[in-house]
């Protein structure tokens, strides 16, 4: 009876697993998406730097170094700077991944707003023994905007907002001093809110 029970249990487990895999493959068994038709977009900004990647990262890669190159006050409000799970005061952004020469952050879900999966990755990538690239990638879902024109305008606005940050990082990484900060108006400057 024990052998019979074991064989029957194994057969049932295989059948259940097969049904679960088939349902998953057909999209059943998963909750519907909060945003039914997401449209993920990205912007990749780069700058070549005349310094080795490790030196570049040492100069601009701490999680709150954004305060200097984006000219926005920054402090760690939860966790420890540089550790996954740290939260910085800018947008309550959470450090969700890191390597020796990169990190990725996201913004939290906000009450009453759709979550657009906004993420940013900053990286110092070696090119040669003495040069590197700063690569700053943004990714988000812009399907919540009204139309293609609004989506394109949003992408252009974000690119115009973040490109100077990459230029500032290059200046700092090469040992330069940033020029005086432009006057702020209309909430410009920091990472966009979702």
N, C-alpha and C positions, 0 to 999 in steps of 0.2 A: 504494500500500500504506500509506503514511503517513496519508492521509486516512481510509482504512478503519479503521486502528488507532485514530486519534483519535476517530472517531465511535463505535467500539465501546467504547473506554475511557470516554468520556463517558456512554454508555448504561449501562454497568456501574456507574459511580459513582452515577448517578441511581437505579438499581435498588437498590443497596446502601443509599443514603441513605433511600429510601422504606421499605425493610424495617426499618431501624433506627428510623425514626420510628414506624412501626406497632407494633413491639415495645415501644418506650418508652411509647407511648400505652396499650398494654395492660398495662403494668407489668412486662413481661419485660425482662431485661437489667439489672435492678437487684437488688442484694443485698437479702435480706429485712431488715425493720426489727429492730433489737436488742430493742425493746419493741414487740411486734406490734400492740397496740391502745392507743396513747398517748391520754391525756386531758389536753389542754393547758388550763390555767386561768390566770387573771391577777387581780391586785389592783391597782386604781388608787387612789392616795391623793393628795389635793390640799389645798393651803392657799393662800388669797389673801393677798398680801403688799402692804403699802403702800410699795412701792419699785419703781423701774423694773427690768425683768428683767436688764439688764446689771449693775446694782449688786448684785442678788440673787446672780447667778452669780459675780461677783467675790468675794462673801463666803462662799458655800457650795459652789462648783462645782469646786474642785480635787479631784483624785482621792482624796487622803488627808484632805480636810476631813471625811470620814466619822469620823475619829478624834475630832473635836470634837463634832459633832452626834449621833453614836451613842455617844460616850463609850467608845471602844474604841481602844487603841493601834494606830496605823497607820504603816507606812513602805513606801516603794517598794522592792521586793526585786529587781526586774528591770526594765530599761528606764528611761524618763524620765517623770516625773509629767506627765500630760496628753497623752501620745502613745499612739496605738493600739499595743497590744502590751505596755504597762506592766503589771506585776503588783504588786498590793499585798498586804501581809502578811495581811490579813483574808481568810481562806478561799482564799488564793492566787488572788484574783479578777483576771481579765484584762480590761483595757480593750479592747473589741472594736469600738467605734464612738463617734464624737463629732461634735458640731456646735459652733457658736459658743456655744450656751446649753444643751447637753445632753451626756450621755455614756451609753453602754451597756456593761455588764460582764457577764461570765459566770463560772462556776466551772469548774475543770478536771475532766476525767474522773478518777475515783478507782478505784484497784485494788479489785476485789471488790464494787463498787457499781454499780447500773444508772445510766446517765447520764440525768438527768431534764431536761436542757436548761434548767437554771435560768439566768435572765437578769434583770437589773434595769436600768431606765433612769431617770435623774434629769434633770429638765428645769426650766428657768426660762422660762416662756412669757409674753411680753408680753400684757397685757390692755388697758391704756391707756398713755399716755406716763409715768404716775407709779405704775401698779400692775402687778402680775404675778401669776402662779400658780406655785407649786412643785408639780410633778407627779412622783410617784415610782411607777413601774409595775414590778411583779414578774410574771414569767411562768415557768411550769414545767409539767412533766408529772407529775400525781399518780396515774397509773394503777398505780404500783407499790405503792400502799397497799391494805390489805385489802378495804375496802368503802366505800360512799358515806359512812357515818358517819365513818370515819377520814379520808377526803378532806376532808369539811366541817370537821372538827376541825383538820386541818392548815392549812386556809385561814384559819380564825379565829385560830389561834395566830400565823401569820405576820402577819396584819393587826394584831393586838394588839402584836406585837413592833415592827413598822415604823412604825405611826402616830405614836408619840412622836418618832421621828426627824424626821418631817415637821414636827411641832409645834416641835421644837428648831430646825430650819432656819429656820422663820418667825421665831422669837424672835431668832435671830442676824442674819438678813437685815434685820430692822427695827431693829437696833442695840441689842437687849436683851442681858441676861446670863442664862445658863441657871441654873435653880434647882439646888440640890445634887443630885447623882446619887443615884438610889435604890440601896439595897443590892443587890448581885448575889448570886444563888444559883441553883444548879441549871443553870449554863451559859447563863443568859439573857443577852441583850444583843446579840451580833453577828449578822450575817447567818446564816441557818440553813445548816447543812451539808446537802449533797444527801442 
